[in-house]
Amino acid sequence: MNMMPGIETVPPPKHPASEFLAYEMECRSTLKPLLARLLDMAQSAGWNRRTAATALMFLAAHHVSAASQASDKT
């Protein structure tokens, strides 16, 4: 389901996760244009681009931290 105009689906990786460097670089190159569009959308809506980027970094870190804490409890 595409809920954000201008943000398409994310293609699956071509490299296995065991090929860490290739997998990581592929993920970055896949997400880079999506992130740029998201920041463009935030800026067009009136948000400062740096503030939006900082908010995304915070949310990403919080998401990873919450997922880590959840897996520690199981």
Stockholm file with secondary structure:
# STOCKHOLM 1.0

chainA/1-74         MNMMPGIETVPPPKHPASEFLAYEMECRSTLKPLLARLLDMAQSAGWNRRTAATALMFLAAHHVSAASQASDKT
#=GR chainA/1-74 SS CCCSTTCCCCCCCSSCTTSHHHHHHHHHHHHHHHHHHHHHHHHHTTCCHHHHHHHHHHHHHHHHHHHHHHHHHC
#=GC SS_cons        CCCSTTCCCCCCCSSCTTSHHHHHHHHHHHHHHHHHHHHHHHHHTTCCHHHHHHHHHHHHHHHHHHHHHHHHHC
//
